């Protein structure tokens, strides 16, 4: 990956990849901002939770508990988390599942397809 043998990476590849899963898997009692802040703390140089939320058009819902977000909003939050560390290689499993192309405020559907 990225011109290197994965057996030689010794874990530093985690900083270079991003992963989103088909099913949202957030901490439901935390807010969207708190979820991203938690995961941002795992990386050396992540983007800010606010930047990630803005990129997926969730900034106005940043302080709502994830349990109160719609399915489409949760999918967008999964994508924000996968891109939080500005990965060189994103692995996106069914990135448009649950997104409504007619109600896509961030314009993600064309970008993801």
ZAMARGU-4260 file (C-alpha; in steps of 0.2 Angstrom, whole numbers, plus 5000, padded with zeros to 4 digits):
<rodrens>
0) 5000/5000/5000 | 5007/5017/4995 | 5022/5009/4988 | 5027/5000/5004 | 5026/4982/5010
5) 5013/4982/5024 | 5023/4970/5034 | 5036/4984/5036 | 5024/4998/5042 | 5024/4993/5061
10) 5007/5002/5064 | 5011/5019/5056 | 4999/5015/5042 | 4985/5018/5054 | 4988/5037/5052
15) 4987/5035/5033 | 4970/5026/5031 | 4952/5030/5035 | 4938/5017/5037 | 4919/5019/5037
20) 4908/5005/5040 | 4891/5002/5032 | 4882/5002/5048 | 4884/5018/5060 | 4893/5013/5075
25) 4894/5028/5086 | 4893/5032/5104 | 4874/5036/5105 | 4874/5045/5121 | 4888/5057/5115
30) 4885/5072/5104 | 4892/5072/5086 | 4906/5084/5091 | 4910/5073/5106 | 4911/5057/5095
35) 4923/5066/5083 | 4933/5073/5097 | 4936/5056/5104 | 4942/5049/5088 | 4952/5064/5084
40) 4962/5061/5100 | 4968/5045/5092 | 4978/5054/5078 | 4993/5064/5078 | 4987/5078/5067
45) 4968/5076/5064 | 4957/5090/5057 | 4946/5098/5070 | 4929/5090/5074 | 4921/5106/5068
50) 4930/5105/5051 | 4924/5087/5049 | 4906/5091/5054 | 4906/5106/5042 | 4912/5095/5027
55) 4897/5084/5029 | 4885/5097/5033 | 4882/5092/5051 | 4889/5108/5060 | 4872/5114/5065
60) 4869/5097/5074 | 4886/5096/5082 | 4879/5096/5100 | 4865/5084/5098 | 4866/5067/5105
65) 4869/5055/5091 | 4854/5045/5096 | 4843/5059/5090 | 4851/5061/5073 | 4842/5053/5058
70) 4849/5038/5049 | 4857/5049/5035 | 4865/5061/5048 | 4873/5046/5056 | 4879/5040/5039
75) 4887/5057/5036 | 4895/5056/5054 | 4903/5039/5050 | 4910/5047/5034 | 4917/5062/5044
80) 4925/5050/5056 | 4933/5041/5042 | 4940/5057/5035 | 4945/5065/5051 | 4964/5061/5050
85) 4964/5066/5031 | 4968/5048/5026 | 4979/5045/5010 | 4968/5029/5008 | 4950/5029/5013
90) 4941/5012/5014 | 4922/5016/5013 | 4910/5002/5015 | 4893/5006/5006 | 4896/5025/5009
95) 4880/5031/5001 | 4869/5018/5010 | 4856/5028/5020 | 4860/5045/5011 | 4845/5053/5002
100) 4852/5060/4985 | 4837/5072/4985 | 4841/5079/5003 | 4860/5079/5002 | 4865/5096/5010
105) 4884/5092/5009 | 4883/5086/4991 | 4891/5069/4996 | 4882/5057/4985 | 4890/5063/4968
110) 4907/5064/4977 | 4906/5046/4984 | 4899/5038/4968
</rodrens>
